[in-house]
Amino acid sequence: MMEQFARSIQQDFCFAVNEAEFQAACDKYYKRIEQIKGIPQNLAQVEKSLRFNSQSAVLYQEKGYLLYCEDSKNASEAIKNILYAIYLDPEYSLEYYRLLHILSEEGDKKRAMDLAEQVCSKFPDFACSYGWRAKIERNAGALTKAIEDADRAIAMERLAWVFIIRGRCYLDQGNNESALLDLYQTYMEDPMYDSENAKDYIKTTVKKIGIWKLLDHAKEAKNKAVELRKEWKGQN
């Protein structure tokens, strides 16, 4: 199993750029451009809807998030809209997660951490709460705490983006083998997930470990599995 895993990485994430990879990259950027082009129309639709439903928390948080997606310079206005959404409906978790996203992107570590703590207290049964706190903690350099929160989130729900957070924590610690397992798991959980370039991290990590060392690890794991199988057969 581990040997197959190692060889699949060697095959699927080779360093040579071929035509298919180039086309996939083009398709990815084309889709991203189409998404960006659609933001003004979506914003206009939200504004129109707010004229008929001026107390909708869903619409205000959507407006805030779209404003930020359109241009990060809109951060202040985006935050105001999301905070108003929270005022209208303090039990709507997505508002908090989107606010965390903006604060994190803006590098506001103090406010992001304070909000992450509040979110985990307010929504303790949601995997995203711990996933977001793990992301904020990693940004602050609190890698051990980030891994603990990522562990907790993954135990609740196998979210691809949380695997990549934990994998990057392991990378930061120099634990390349554990990082590779998580980064590869990101890709396995959601092959389309690329918001943080999961495949690029996999390539980088494989390069750090060295493919032959990786295959040696796989061979060791295979030999241990064979020994355990023999022991099991001998006991039954």
C-alpha positions in Angstrom: 0.0 0.0 0.0 2.7 2.5 1.0 4.8 1.5 -2.0 1.8 2.1 -4.3 1.3 5.5 -2.5 4.9 6.5 -3.1 4.9 5.5 -6.8 1.6 7.2 -7.4 3.2 10.4 -6.1 6.2 9.9 -8.4 3.9 9.3 -11.3 1.1 11.9 -10.7 3.3 14.7 -9.4 6.3 14.5 -11.7 8.3 17.7 -12.1 8.2 17.7 -15.9 5.5 20.1 -17.3 3.6 18.4 -20.0 0.8 19.7 -22.3 -2.0 18.3 -20.2 -0.7 20.0 -17.0 -0.3 23.3 -19.0 -3.9 23.0 -20.2 -5.2 22.2 -16.7 -3.4 25.3 -15.4 -4.9 27.4 -18.2 -8.4 26.1 -17.4 -7.9 26.9 -13.7 -7.0 30.5 -14.4 -9.7 30.9 -17.0 -12.3 29.7 -14.4 -10.8 32.1 -11.8 -11.1 35.0 -14.3 -14.7 34.1 -15.0 -15.4 34.1 -11.3 -13.8 37.5 -10.8 -15.7 38.9 -13.8 -19.0 37.7 -12.2 -18.5 39.6 -8.9 -19.9 43.0 -10.0 -23.1 41.3 -11.3 -23.4 39.3 -8.1 -22.9 42.5 -6.0 -25.5 44.3 -8.0 -28.0 41.5 -7.5 -27.3 41.5 -3.7 -27.8 45.3 -3.6 -31.1 44.9 -5.4 -32.2 42.1 -3.1 -31.3 44.3 0.0 -33.8 46.9 -1.2 -36.6 44.4 -0.7 -35.1 42.7 2.4 -33.0 45.2 4.3 -32.7 43.1 7.4 -31.3 40.0 5.8 -28.1 38.8 7.5 -27.4 36.4 4.7 -27.4 39.2 2.1 -25.2 41.5 4.2 -22.6 38.9 4.8 -22.7 38.0 1.1 -22.3 41.7 0.2 -19.3 42.0 2.5 -17.6 38.9 1.2 -18.1 39.9 -2.5 -16.8 43.4 -1.8 -13.6 41.9 -0.4 -13.3 39.4 -3.3 -13.7 42.2 -5.8 -10.9 44.3 -4.2 -9.0 43.8 -1.0 -9.0 47.6 -0.6 -12.7 47.2 0.3 -11.7 45.4 3.5 -13.0 48.1 5.8 -16.4 48.3 4.1 -16.6 44.5 3.8 -16.0 44.1 7.6 -18.7 46.6 8.3 -21.2 44.7 6.3 -20.3 41.3 7.9 -20.4 42.8 11.4 -23.9 44.2 10.6 -24.9 40.7 9.5 -23.7 39.3 12.8 -25.7 41.9 14.6 -28.8 40.9 12.7 -28.2 37.1 13.2 -25.5 36.2 15.7 -26.2 32.5 15.3 -25.2 32.3 11.6 -21.7 30.7 11.6 -20.8 31.6 8.0 -20.6 35.3 8.9 -17.9 34.6 11.4 -15.9 32.3 9.1 -15.9 34.9 6.4 -14.9 37.6 8.8 -12.0 35.4 9.9 -11.0 35.0 6.3 -10.8 38.7 5.8 -8.9 39.4 9.1 -6.5 36.6 8.3 -5.8 37.9 4.8 -5.3 41.4 6.1 -2.7 40.2 8.6 -4.8 41.3 11.6 -3.5 38.5 13.8 -4.8 39.9 17.2 -8.4 40.4 16.1 -8.3 37.2 14.1 -7.2 35.2 17.1 -9.7 36.8 19.4 -12.5 36.1 17.0 -11.3 32.5 16.4 -11.5 31.9 20.2 -15.1 33.3 20.3 -16.1 31.1 17.3 -14.8 27.9 18.9 -16.8 28.8 22.1 -19.9 29.7 20.1 -19.9 26.9 17.6 -18.0 24.0 19.4 -19.7 21.3 17.3 -18.5 22.7 13.9 -15.3 21.4 12.4 -14.8 24.7 10.6 -14.5 26.5 13.9 -11.4 24.5 14.9 -10.1 24.5 11.3 -10.2 28.3 11.2 -8.5 28.6 14.6 -5.8 26.2 13.4 -5.2 28.5 10.4 -5.0 31.6 12.5 -2.6 29.8 15.0 -0.4 28.7 12.2 -0.2 32.2 10.9 0.8 33.3 14.4 3.5 30.6 14.6 1.7 28.5 17.2 2.3 25.3 15.3 1.6 22.8 18.1 -1.7 24.4 18.9 -2.6 24.6 15.3 -1.9 20.9 14.8 -4.1 20.1 17.8 -7.0 22.1 16.5 -6.5 20.6 13.0 -6.6 17.1 14.6 -9.9 18.0 16.3 -11.4 19.4 13.1 -10.4 16.4 11.0 -11.8 14.0 13.7 -15.2 15.8 13.2 -15.1 16.2 9.4 -12.5 15.3 6.8 -12.2 18.8 5.3 -9.5 19.1 2.5 -8.5 22.6 3.5 -7.8 21.5 7.1 -5.5 18.7 5.9 -3.5 21.3 4.0 -3.3 23.5 7.1 -2.0 20.7 9.2 0.4 19.6 6.4 1.8 23.1 6.2 2.3 23.1 10.0 4.3 19.9 9.6 6.3 21.5 6.8 7.1 24.4 9.1 8.3 22.0 11.7 10.5 20.2 9.2 8.4 17.0 9.5 8.3 16.4 5.8 7.0 12.8 5.8 3.9 13.7 7.9 3.4 16.8 5.8 3.4 14.8 2.6 0.8 12.4 4.0 -1.6 15.3 4.8 -0.9 17.2 1.6 -1.6 14.1 -0.4 -4.7 13.4 1.7 -5.9 16.9 0.7 -5.7 15.9 -2.9 -7.4 12.6 -2.2 -10.3 14.2 -0.3 -10.9 16.7 -3.0 -9.0 16.4 -6.3 -10.3 19.8 -7.4 -9.1 21.6 -4.3 -6.4 24.1 -5.4 -7.0 27.3 -3.5 -3.7 26.9 -1.7 -1.9 25.0 -4.5 -2.0 21.6 -2.8 -0.2 19.9 -5.7 2.6 22.4 -5.6 3.2 21.7 -1.9 3.2 18.0 -2.7 5.9 18.5 -5.4 8.0 20.7 -3.1 7.7 18.2 -0.2 8.6 15.2 -2.4 11.7 17.1 -3.5 12.7 17.8 0.1 12.3 14.2 1.1 13.8 12.8 -2.1 11.9 10.1 -4.0 14.3 7.4 -3.3 14.1 8.0 0.5 10.4 8.0 0.1 10.5 4.6 -1.7 12.8 3.3 1.1 10.1 4.3 3.7 7.5 2.6 1.6 9.6 -0.6 1.4 10.1 -0.6 5.2 6.4 -0.1 5.8 5.7 -3.0 3.4 8.2 -5.3 5.2 6.6 -4.5 8.5 3.2 -5.2 7.1 4.4 -8.6 5.9 5.8 -9.5 9.3 2.6 -8.4 11.0 0.6 -10.6 8.6 2.9 -13.6 9.4 2.4 -13.0 13.1 -1.4 -12.7 12.7 -1.5 -15.9 10.7 0.6 -17.7 13.3 -1.9 -16.7 16.0 -5.0 -17.8 14.1 
